[in-house]
């Protein structure tokens, strides 16, 4: 878990994705997997638990306009 940088909570917004996993301030417990979008329940948890910052070795992933809303999440896919 070397090279983890602090991420200010103000950067954590609905739909944001990061290139690497995002961890809680202990640097061990994962908050968000790489390339997964922040959902409303993530934001609620941060507020409820009064988290001040997160950690990640990655950077924010910028997708072309309108794409993040059309990409399915794993938990949104139907079983075949």
DAFENNOR-V636848 format. One record per helix or strand of 2 or more residues. SS is the DSSP state (hx for helix, st for strand). FROM is the first residue (numbers start at 0). LEN is the number of residues. Records with the same first field share a line. If there is no record, write none. Layout:
SS=FROM-LEN + FROM-LEN
This chain:
st=4-4 + 16-2 + 21-2 + 29-3 + 52-4 + 59-2
hx=8-3 + 39-9 + 73-3
